[in-house]
Amino acid sequence: MNIAGGIDLGGTKIEAQRFDHNWDIGEKRRIDTPKTYPKLLSAMAVLITWLKGGDTPLPIGVATAGFFNPTTGVSIAANLPSHGQKFHRDLEAECNAAITLINDCRALVQAEARFGSGSQTGCMLGIVLGTGIGGAIAINGCLVNNGHGQSGEFGHLPMPAETVEQHKLPLLRCGCGRKGCYETLASGPGLERLASHLLGRKISAHRLIFEKQAQPDLEKIWQIWCSVNAQLLHTLILTVDPHIIVLGGGLSNIEGLIPALEKHLARLRWEGLQIPVIKKAARGETAAALGAAYQAWQGTQNV
């Protein structure tokens, strides 16, 4: 029996999934993300109607990029047609149903904290490394409350002056409007920007990772990139002191990433203090939809 439905709304695709009482996937559907806001609302309504189906409608959660201004309700999601719109309100009106909306990084961390690599741990720090950098903190399987809609925007923390000076890093303008955010260099596109700055020519992140073992200049860039990410993790470790760090997103699949981060963290840690265990996310591509579905289901249990 299905108990909840989840939707992962991304910049290129939308995937809807039903989950059974064991939180395994029952059925799923995938469509391309529409390019306009009215078509997005219409497509989402069709998927939500399908998910809810049956005599006992399922609770539905939607995981989406960006975040929402809790005062105005306006969506801030640069790569989606919902950017600048009151997406949550409009979606519920289009579907004539209550919908749980959650940031996609927070949804992934929720899934990992409850069902994945971070389950049965105390404090978990989840980091999603991809086009951007986001995440969340979970304690005993529950997300730490997102009081003002800003929690987990780790990529917009500023890089420390020491790191910038050590590696002669450029202070690039971030999509948020500020200069020097971690996301400008520590993300996937950031690796390409870093390479372009240090090499004086463009190279794709995929090619750099594939060829770095045979080319010392590419290996050096890779190590600098890992060092910048380790500095971000170290800042968060000093803030949160997690029992475990779980890495998700496309970049978490890079072979050798976790050992490289552990090596750089060992140089940053205070003497006598341990580095938290670092693990790769276990739930794969289903994580965001699963986390959103769980949040929606959990809401029905608290009524």
C-alpha positions in Angstrom: 0.0 0.0 0.0 1.3 3.5 -0.9 1.4 6.0 1.9 2.9 9.2 0.3 3.9 10.8 -2.9 7.0 12.9 -3.7 8.0 15.1 -6.6 11.6 16.2 -7.5 11.3 19.4 -9.5 14.5 20.1 -11.3 15.7 22.5 -14.0 15.5 19.9 -16.7 13.1 17.2 -15.5 10.3 16.5 -13.0 10.0 13.1 -11.4 7.0 11.9 -9.4 7.2 8.8 -7.2 4.8 6.9 -5.0 6.2 5.3 -1.8 4.9 2.3 0.0 4.8 1.6 3.8 8.5 0.5 3.6 9.4 3.7 1.8 10.3 1.8 -1.3 9.3 3.2 -4.7 5.9 1.9 -5.9 5.4 3.7 -9.2 7.0 6.7 -10.9 6.6 9.1 -13.8 9.1 11.5 -15.4 8.5 14.5 -17.7 10.6 17.4 -19.0 10.4 20.6 -17.0 8.2 23.1 -18.9 9.8 26.4 -19.8 6.9 28.7 -18.8 5.2 29.2 -15.4 1.6 28.5 -16.5 2.8 25.2 -18.2 4.8 24.3 -15.1 1.8 24.7 -12.9 -0.4 22.7 -15.3 2.2 19.9 -15.5 2.7 19.7 -11.8 -1.1 19.5 -11.3 -1.3 16.5 -13.6 1.4 14.7 -11.7 0.0 15.5 -8.3 -3.5 14.3 -9.4 -1.9 11.0 -10.5 0.0 10.7 -7.3 -3.0 11.4 -5.1 -5.2 8.9 -7.0 -7.5 6.4 -5.2 -10.1 6.7 -2.6 -7.6 7.7 0.1 -5.6 10.6 -1.4 -1.9 10.5 -0.5 0.0 13.3 1.2 2.2 15.0 -1.4 5.6 16.6 -1.0 7.5 18.6 -3.6 11.3 19.1 -3.5 12.4 22.1 -5.5 15.6 24.1 -6.0 15.9 27.5 -4.3 14.0 28.8 -1.3 11.0 30.9 -0.4 10.7 34.2 1.2 8.6 33.4 4.3 7.2 36.9 4.4 6.1 37.3 0.8 5.9 33.7 -0.3 7.9 34.5 -3.4 10.1 31.7 -4.8 13.8 32.3 -5.4 14.9 29.7 -7.9 17.0 31.1 -10.7 16.8 28.1 -13.0 13.1 27.5 -12.8 10.0 29.2 -14.2 8.7 29.6 -10.7 11.4 32.2 -9.9 9.8 35.4 -8.6 6.4 33.7 -8.3 4.3 32.7 -5.3 4.7 29.1 -6.4 3.4 27.4 -3.2 0.2 29.4 -3.2 -0.3 29.0 -6.9 0.4 25.3 -6.9 -2.1 24.6 -4.2 -4.7 26.7 -6.0 -4.0 24.8 -9.3 -4.4 21.4 -7.5 -7.0 22.4 -5.0 -5.0 20.5 -2.4 -2.5 21.0 0.4 1.1 20.5 -0.8 4.3 20.3 1.3 7.1 22.2 -0.3 10.7 21.7 0.7 14.1 22.8 -0.7 15.6 19.9 -2.7 18.9 19.8 -0.7 16.9 19.7 2.6 14.8 16.9 1.1 17.8 14.9 0.2 19.3 15.3 3.6 16.0 14.3 5.2 16.0 11.1 3.2 19.6 10.3 4.1 19.0 11.1 7.8 16.0 8.9 8.0 16.7 6.1 5.5 20.2 6.4 4.2 23.8 7.0 5.2 22.9 9.2 8.1 20.3 7.0 9.7 20.9 5.9 13.3 23.3 8.7 14.0 23.0 11.7 16.3 23.9 14.9 14.4 24.3 14.6 10.7 25.6 17.3 8.3 24.4 16.9 4.8 26.1 18.6 1.9 24.9 18.6 -1.7 27.7 19.3 -4.2 26.5 20.0 -7.8 25.8 23.1 -9.9 25.5 24.8 -6.5 26.2 23.9 -2.9 23.4 23.4 -0.3 22.5 21.1 2.5 21.0 20.8 5.9 21.5 19.6 9.5 19.6 16.7 11.0 19.5 15.5 14.6 18.2 12.0 15.3 16.7 11.8 11.8 14.9 15.1 12.0 15.8 18.3 10.1 16.8 21.3 12.2 14.0 23.9 11.8 14.4 26.3 8.9 13.1 29.3 10.8 13.5 32.0 8.1 14.0 30.1 4.9 17.8 30.4 4.8 19.1 27.3 6.5 21.6 25.2 4.5 22.6 27.8 2.0 26.2 26.8 2.7 27.5 27.8 -0.7 26.9 31.4 0.1 29.2 31.5 3.0 32.3 33.7 2.2 35.6 32.0 1.6 38.2 33.0 4.3 40.9 35.5 3.4 43.6 33.0 4.3 42.3 30.4 1.7 42.0 33.1 -1.0 45.5 34.4 -0.3 47.1 30.9 -0.1 45.8 29.8 -3.5 45.7 33.2 -5.2 42.0 32.7 -5.8 39.8 35.1 -7.7 36.9 36.8 -5.9 34.1 36.1 -8.4 30.6 37.6 -8.4 28.1 35.0 -7.2 24.5 34.6 -8.4 23.4 35.9 -5.1 25.0 39.3 -5.9 28.0 39.1 -3.5 31.7 38.3 -4.3 33.7 35.4 -2.9 31.0 32.9 -2.0 32.2 29.3 -1.8 29.8 28.4 -4.5 31.7 30.4 -7.1 34.7 28.0 -6.9 33.7 25.0 -4.8 30.8 23.8 -7.0 30.9 21.9 -10.3 31.0 25.1 -12.4 33.4 26.5 -9.8 35.9 23.8 -10.6 35.8 24.9 -14.3 36.2 28.6 -13.2 39.1 27.7 -11.0 40.8 25.8 -13.8 40.2 28.7 -16.3 41.8 31.1 -13.8 44.8 29.0 -13.1 45.4 27.6 -16.5 44.4 30.6 -18.6 42.2 28.3 -20.8 38.9 26.6 -20.5 38.5 22.9 -19.6 35.4 21.0 -18.6 35.2 19.6 -15.1 34.6 16.1 -16.6 37.8 16.3 -18.6 39.8 17.7 -15.7 38.8 14.9 -13.4 39.4 12.2 -16.1 42.9 13.5 -17.1 44.2 14.8 -13.8 46.2 11.7 -12.9 48.3 12.0 -16.0 48.7 15.8 -15.9 50.3 17.4 -12.9 48.8 20.9 -13.6 45.3 19.4 -13.5 46.1 17.4 -10.4 47.2 20.6 -8.7 43.9 22.3 -9.6 42.0 19.3 -8.3 43.8 19.5 -5.0 43.2 23.2 -4.6 39.5 22.6 -5.3 39.4 19.9 -2.7 41.2 22.1 -0.3 38.6 24.9 -0.7 35.8 22.3 -0.1 37.6 21.0 2.9 37.8 24.5 4.3 34.0 24.8 3.9 33.5 21.5 5.7 35.9 22.6 8.5 33.9 25.8 9.0 30.7 23.8 9.3 32.4 21.2 11.6 33.4 24.0 14.0 29.8 25.3 13.8 27.8 22.1 14.1 30.3 19.4 15.3 28.4 16.6 13.5 28.8 12.9 14.1 28.8 12.2 10.4 29.0 14.2 7.1 27.0 12.8 4.1 27.8 14.0 0.6 25.2 14.1 -2.1 24.8 15.6 -5.6 26.5 14.7 -8.8 30.0 15.6 -7.6 29.8 13.2 -4.7 30.2 10.4 -7.3 33.8 11.5 -8.2 36.2 8.7 -7.3 38.7 9.7 -4.7 36.8 12.8 -3.5 36.2 11.6 0.1 39.8 10.5 0.7 41.0 13.9 -0.7 38.7 15.8 1.5 39.8 13.8 4.5 43.4 14.5 3.7 42.9 18.2 3.6 40.7 18.2 6.7 43.4 16.4 8.6 45.6 19.5 8.0 43.0 21.9 9.1 41.7 20.1 12.3 42.8 21.2 15.7 45.3 18.8 17.3 43.7 16.0 19.3 40.2 16.4 17.7 38.7 13.9 15.3 37.3 14.4 11.8 33.7 13.3 11.5 33.1 10.2 9.3 32.4 11.3 5.7 30.0 9.0 3.7 28.4 9.2 0.3 24.6 9.5 0.1 23.0 6.1 -0.2 19.6 6.9 -1.7 20.7 8.1 -5.1 18.4 9.8 -7.5 15.3 9.0 -5.4 16.5 10.9 -2.4 14.9 14.4 -3.0 11.4 12.9 -3.8 11.7 10.5 -0.9 12.6 13.3 1.6 9.7 15.5 0.3 7.3 12.6 0.6 8.4 11.8 4.1 8.0 15.4 5.1 4.4 15.4 3.7 3.6 12.1 5.5 5.1 13.3 8.7 2.8 16.3 8.6 -0.2 14.1 8.6 1.1 12.2 11.7 1.4 15.4 13.7 -2.3 16.4 13.2 
